[in-house]
Amino acid sequence: MFYEVRIKSPKGELKKIVSTQELSKAYWDSFNKIQLPNPESLMLLREHKKQINAADYHAGRDKHL
């Protein structure tokens, strides 16, 4: 929930009132602009992470032998 915002000048005079509807619209517009990576990118990222984890595991195992 958003509350009305009153913007005042340094002298205390009311400059602008931002309504709850304006605040809500601005929030959801910015929220909807966030783009999630496509599934192919996520799959590549997961595969890369698996390779790094496997390399770390083998490097650590060699130290103990």
Buried (B, 14 or more C-beta within 10 A) or exposed (E): EBEEEEEEEEEEEEEEEBEEEEBEEEEEEEEEEEEEEEEEEEEEEEEEEEEEEEEEEEEEEEEEE
